[in-house]
């Protein structure tokens, strides 16, 4: 289901980026007139469709403290209620240590666990959420789409550089796009606008706008500390600056003084998450070690994290990932099963268990897991594995469908999929893999140039030539290209059929075989 809806998202972005006519409208927050090519309905649809995949690609929901989720939502709804634009606002905490927050069009907002642990009061939380609410309410993403900024993600969507805890690089198709949507950078003026109106909403909702000043001061301080996770997170999309601190001070002085800071309440609500911080820090170290190939440290950190916080499914999955690399599929399956028992709505666990089960020879179990993972978020590894299982079971059309999705993703896995696709599809429709051109030799006979557009060397290329005799009767003659033809290479077939006097080229490729690498 998810798969189809995120593809619709791509369609909207494409339409928005290519449609040349737009409507001038009044910005709901600033009251200024502006040109926006995206209708409100499209905005709502974009947010709705990308929200789930965006969460998945960022580590999924932080669900082990439902009380905290309720608290964050309450603060968010209080601000949303006084915003200039009523949208179907939603707020979620993501299970990700990178300090970050983002808003999708239509009011779909997320804040990372790693940002919550840096804040010190409810007013600071309100400052973050108020800021993100303005991004959505003032249609900042829609403006980006209008300016053609977002259409670029169509090209780079699959070339995401994934950090240790970022799963976005695995996503394919529309899901890859959704993963990118959350990394949208707005301009300097959009950031200042979000700060200013976010503070107005804070004040209206009863919060002390000084919270936003404290927040910016914290950001500047952390930025000066050059923490790399900050650079990859919030600071990439929301660059902090002394300018923003000063602007917030000025805005605060224009608003009524006082209001709720909520320090004690915030600390109390954050107690469990602050206690769990050490466990997540160990886990992040383990992930980093694993990405550098250090399995021993990774396993060690996963075990230590589990001692502190046994209910966190990510920690079990990290153990599973170490066992996968050890080719210990039996234990890997056990680890992923434990992860799935603790959290059933995260794509990564069924993806990995499916891959482990396939390695262990359990194709049926593998297929069920991979299908489940694909429902949550389509990824290149799941599509690739489903393709190879379908191929092994003789379901060639299904296999071709899966390989096509991955082939579009590029990279090593995309190339490998394009190869599998060509191997399966070429015997069925060889014409799709060749370009042909007709010409005449010195005797006036037909010469055919054949270009190999498949990603591999081919042999036994057979072309069919439709020849009309004097009575208008069409006969089909075939000729074979001698030898092999490398990918991208052009071969010539002297047909001996003539005379050819130009015009239509009555030729098609009807047979070819991929030369398997030794
Ligand atoms: Zn921002």
Boltz pocket constraint, residues with backbone or C-beta under 6 A from the ligand:
constraints:
  - pocket:
      binder: B
      contacts: [[A, 131], [A, 135], [A, 186], [A, 190], [A, 191], [A, 194], [A, 237], [A, 238]]
      max_distance: 6.0
